[in-house]
Amino acid sequence: MFLIAGPCAIENREIVMQTAETLRSLCYDLGITLYFKSSFDKANRTSASARGIGMDEGLKILEEVKSAFDLPIVTDVHESWQCAPVAEVADVLQIPAFLSRQTDLLQAAAKTERIVNVKKGQFMAPWDMKGAIEKIEQVQPAAAREGKVWLTERGSSFGYGRLVVDMTSLVEMRRFGCPVVFDATHSVQQPSSQAGITGGNRMMVPYLMRAALAVGVDGLFIETHPDPDRAISDAANQVKLSDMRALLEQALKIDATVN
């Protein structure tokens, strides 16, 4: 089991460096492979809320994390032209859920020869993700088999302001032969539930995480922050950094049992 974790959005250097240092130490103790994730821009917001620090400054901070803590980096790309410069720092280019069918973006990410983590759209069936893999493999043949494509489940739309996780989608996507990741924090979002701002319920993160691990996944995606309620993005569903050890200890026990 590997872990993708970090603050949702890059707010400032201090929060990112503190979180990276804590996660690196924790994952070293527990024997977990860590990919540090944070976004320089949260472009898919319902309202005109804070988006992050921007690409230039954000990549500088992520490069510092990579150098200081020897961690592989995951970050979002929203437009095709971003892929090449972001790939100079990031080891994994993440395609946001709302953009998971964007052919030009998927193929621009594939051209960098970095790993491409595609988050399944809230509006997509798990078997539809085969199309995303095929688009990537038009540029990088056998990318799925070689582990160069990851698929991440983050819940599906269920009426207004709710998501639901169909655990059978994890099984369906693993049939494509590429690593499958469960996003435990975005799955507890309540989109646009607070006057256009996304809410959520972080109390439910451990329950969904345990269910996904019991079904079988290759990795976990967990956004975490030293003080989540003050975070500029996804405040309601990020896990408090001080709670991560207990959460990951649970995860390891279930993963060991299943595997």
C-alpha positions in Angstrom: 0.0 0.0 0.0 1.3 3.4 -0.9 0.1 6.8 0.2 -0.6 10.0 -1.6 -0.9 12.7 1.1 -0.5 16.4 1.8 -2.5 19.7 2.1 -5.2 20.1 -0.5 -3.9 23.5 -1.7 -0.6 25.2 -1.3 -1.3 28.1 1.0 2.2 29.0 2.0 5.6 27.4 2.4 5.4 26.9 6.1 2.3 24.7 6.1 3.6 22.6 3.2 7.1 22.0 4.7 5.6 21.2 8.1 3.2 18.7 6.6 5.8 17.1 4.4 8.3 16.7 7.3 5.7 15.1 9.6 4.4 12.8 6.9 7.9 11.7 5.8 8.8 10.8 9.4 5.5 9.0 10.0 5.7 7.0 6.8 9.3 6.1 7.4 8.3 4.7 10.8 5.4 2.7 9.4 7.2 1.5 6.2 4.8 3.3 3.8 5.9 4.7 0.5 4.8 8.3 0.5 4.0 10.5 -2.5 3.6 14.1 -1.3 0.6 15.9 -2.9 -0.5 19.5 -2.9 -2.1 21.7 -5.5 -0.7 25.0 -6.7 -4.1 25.8 -8.1 -7.6 24.6 -7.3 -9.2 25.6 -10.6 -12.4 23.5 -10.3 -14.2 25.5 -7.6 -17.9 26.2 -7.7 -17.5 29.7 -6.3 -14.7 32.3 -6.7 -13.0 31.1 -3.5 -9.3 30.9 -2.8 -7.5 28.7 -5.3 -3.9 28.5 -4.2 -0.5 30.1 -4.6 -0.2 29.8 -8.3 2.0 27.6 -10.6 5.4 29.4 -10.4 5.5 29.9 -6.7 3.8 26.5 -6.1 6.3 24.6 -8.1 9.2 26.2 -6.3 7.8 25.1 -2.9 7.1 21.5 -4.2 10.7 21.4 -5.6 11.9 22.4 -2.1 9.9 19.6 -0.6 11.3 17.1 -3.1 14.9 18.2 -2.4 14.7 18.6 1.4 12.8 15.4 2.1 13.6 13.2 -0.9 9.9 12.7 -1.7 8.2 12.1 -5.0 5.7 14.8 -5.8 2.1 14.7 -7.0 0.2 17.8 -8.2 -2.8 18.7 -10.4 -2.7 19.9 -14.0 -5.7 21.6 -15.4 -4.5 22.7 -18.9 -2.4 21.0 -21.5 0.3 23.6 -21.6 0.9 23.1 -17.8 2.0 19.5 -18.2 5.6 20.0 -19.5 6.7 22.6 -16.9 5.0 20.8 -14.0 6.7 17.5 -15.0 10.0 19.1 -14.4 9.2 18.9 -10.7 6.4 16.4 -10.3 6.8 12.7 -10.5 3.0 12.1 -10.9 0.7 14.4 -12.9 -2.8 14.3 -11.5 -5.9 14.8 -13.7 -8.7 16.3 -11.7 -12.0 14.4 -11.7 -13.9 17.0 -13.7 -11.3 16.8 -16.4 -10.9 13.0 -16.6 -12.4 12.8 -20.1 -10.3 15.7 -21.6 -8.3 14.0 -24.3 -5.8 16.8 -25.0 -5.0 17.0 -21.3 -4.6 13.3 -20.8 -2.3 13.0 -23.8 -0.2 16.0 -22.9 0.4 14.5 -19.5 1.3 11.1 -21.1 3.8 12.8 -23.3 5.9 13.9 -20.3 6.4 10.2 -19.5 5.5 10.8 -15.9 3.0 8.7 -14.1 -0.5 10.0 -14.8 -3.1 9.7 -11.9 -6.6 10.0 -13.3 -9.3 10.8 -10.8 -12.5 9.2 -11.9 -15.2 11.8 -12.6 -18.1 11.9 -10.2 -20.3 11.5 -13.3 -18.5 8.4 -14.7 -19.0 4.7 -14.4 -15.8 2.8 -13.4 -15.8 0.9 -16.7 -15.7 4.2 -18.6 -12.2 4.8 -17.2 -11.0 2.4 -19.8 -11.3 5.2 -22.3 -8.9 7.4 -20.3 -6.4 4.6 -20.3 -6.8 4.1 -24.0 -6.2 7.8 -24.7 -3.0 7.7 -22.6 -1.8 4.5 -24.3 -2.1 6.2 -27.7 0.9 8.2 -26.5 2.4 5.7 -24.1 1.7 2.1 -25.2 1.3 -0.4 -22.3 1.3 2.5 -19.8 -1.3 0.7 -17.6 0.6 -2.6 -17.5 3.8 -0.7 -16.7 2.2 1.2 -13.8 2.4 4.5 -15.6 -1.4 5.1 -15.2 -3.2 5.2 -11.8 -6.9 5.4 -11.4 -8.4 7.1 -8.3 -11.9 6.6 -7.0 -13.3 9.7 -5.2 -17.1 9.0 -5.1 -20.0 9.6 -7.5 -22.6 12.3 -7.5 -25.7 11.4 -5.6 -28.4 14.1 -5.8 -27.3 17.5 -4.8 -24.5 18.1 -2.4 -23.7 14.5 -1.7 -21.3 11.8 -2.9 -21.6 8.1 -2.6 -18.8 5.5 -3.0 -19.6 2.3 -4.9 -17.0 0.0 -3.6 -17.5 -2.4 -6.5 -15.9 0.3 -8.7 -12.6 -0.5 -7.1 -12.9 -4.1 -8.3 -14.0 -3.0 -11.8 -11.1 -0.6 -12.3 -8.5 -3.1 -11.0 -9.4 -5.3 -14.0 -7.7 -2.8 -16.2 -4.3 -3.9 -14.8 -3.2 -0.6 -13.4 -2.9 0.6 -9.8 -6.1 1.7 -8.2 -6.2 4.4 -5.5 -9.0 5.3 -3.0 -9.4 9.0 -2.2 -10.7 8.8 1.3 -11.1 12.6 1.8 -12.7 13.8 -1.4 -15.2 10.9 -1.0 -16.6 12.6 2.1 -17.1 15.9 0.4 -20.5 17.6 0.3 -20.2 19.6 -2.9 -21.5 23.2 -2.9 -23.3 22.6 0.4 -22.2 25.8 2.0 -23.4 28.7 -0.2 -21.3 27.5 -3.2 -18.4 26.3 -1.0 -17.8 22.6 -0.6 -18.5 21.1 2.8 -17.7 17.6 4.1 -17.5 15.3 7.0 -14.0 14.2 7.9 -15.4 11.9 10.7 -16.4 9.5 7.9 -12.9 9.2 6.4 -11.8 6.2 8.5 -15.0 4.2 7.7 -14.7 4.6 4.0 -11.0 4.0 4.1 -11.4 0.7 5.9 -14.1 -0.4 3.5 -11.9 0.3 0.5 -8.9 -1.5 2.0 -11.1 -4.5 2.7 -12.2 -4.6 -0.9 -8.6 -4.2 -2.1 -6.7 -1.1 -3.3 -3.1 -0.4 -4.2 -2.9 3.1 -2.6 -4.7 5.6 -0.5 -5.2 9.3 -1.1 -5.6 11.4 2.0 -5.5 15.2 2.2 -4.2 16.4 5.6 -3.5 19.8 7.2 -2.1 20.9 10.6 -5.3 22.9 11.2 -7.9 21.8 8.6 -10.6 24.2 9.7 -8.4 27.1 8.6 -7.4 25.5 5.3 -8.3 27.6 2.2 -9.7 24.6 0.3 -11.6 21.4 1.4 -11.4 22.5 5.1 -14.3 20.2 6.1 -12.9 17.0 4.8 -9.2 17.1 5.3 -7.8 15.0 8.1 -6.0 16.7 11.0 -2.2 16.0 10.6 -2.0 14.9 14.2 -4.6 12.1 13.5 -2.7 10.6 10.6 -0.6 8.1 12.6 -3.6 6.4 14.1 -5.4 6.4 10.8 -2.5 4.8 8.9 -1.9 2.2 11.6 -5.5 1.1 11.0 -4.9 1.1 7.3 -1.8 -1.1 7.6 -3.6 -3.7 9.7 -6.4 -4.1 7.2 -4.1 -4.1 4.2 -1.9 -6.8 5.8 -5.0 -8.9 6.4 -6.4 -8.6 2.9 -3.1 -9.2 1.2 
